[in-house]
Amino acid sequence: SSGINAEYGSYYSDDTFDNQMVDDNLKRLRRKKLTPLRQWEIQEQYYHATDVTLTSSEVINMAIISLSSVMSALFITLVVVADYLLSSALVGLRENTALGISFPGLDQGELAVNQGESDKSFSVEAYDFTMDPCLPKGRTSPPRVLWSLYVVLFICLLSCALETYFSRLRAVICNAFYEHRAHQRATYLYDKLAQRRKVRYQELHTILRTKRRQRERAHEFSCCRSLCCNRSVKVFNTCLACDVILLTKESGLEISFEYEDSFVSESICQECSLPE
């Protein structure tokens, strides 16, 4: 409960806390419309309230939360496999192995004994010296027990995934209880998005130069790997600024910028070319 109170306190006092969700509070502001979000904004962890796709930070958080469940699943799987292999080995040993003890004199029949001048014979019964009762019996785990374990592990992994989605409801619940704070936080998010778009448009050429340099180095590395592994490298026509795949030439715009003492042209998407 202390952790929940701390989160609610952070929500109420800090506009930056868990304020990446675009919902109806932002849309109700009587300002210029900022939705839908642009691709580079989604890459910066902003998302719509109705989005199903998780952001990269949410995926990392879900992986951390589910780490204990995954380790438990691996351990239980190893135990089940070891149990099956051991029981199969014991069953095979019992069915395919014939062990016994025998030595002269213990065969069923007549045994002749010489005592001086008289010969006497004794009737010897057969003895069963088989080792079958001594062999261990292999027993596999009942299927209902294994299925119950599988169901528990599935529920644990599913709860980890649902916890990530339910964490989005934290801001929704707080907005319902603190309507005035919801309006203030939406105003802060609006100003932040609008200012970020202006700054990105002003720094577009710097971003393009950085991205082009990264692309050239990645291409050099991929070419070296293709030569060593005898593989071909498939290159898609993407926006240099946000890496969105441009399906057609009409979906992109050619922009010229200075790069290493010369001017070059690259394709960018429609969203990256907008000033606001």
Sequence and secondary structure as in RCSB ss.txt:
>XXXX:A:sequence
SSGINAEYGSYYSDDTFDNQMVDDNLKRLRRKKLTPLRQWEIQEQYYHATDVTLTSSEVINMAIISLSSVMSALF
ITLVVVADYLLSSALVGLRENTALGISFPGLDQGELAVNQGESDKSFSVEAYDFTMDPCLPKGRTSPPRVLWSLY
VVLFICLLSCALETYFSRLRAVICNAFYEHRAHQRATYLYDKLAQRRKVRYQELHTILRTKRRQRERAHEFSCCR
SLCCNRSVKVFNTCLACDVILLTKESGLEISFEYEDSFVSESICQECSLPE
>XXXX:A:secstr
 HHHHHHHHHHHH TTTT  EE HHHHTSSS    S  HHHHHTT EETT  S  HHHHHHHHHHTHHHHHHHHH
HHHHHHHHHHHHHHHHHHHHH       TT SSEEEEEEETTEEEEEEE       GGGS       HHHHHHHH
HHHHHHHHHHHHHHHHTTHHHHHHHHH HHHHHHHHHHHHHHHHHHHHHHHHTHHHHHHHHHHHHHHHHHHHHHH
HHHHT       B TTT  B SSGGGEEEEEEE SSSEEEEEEETGGG   
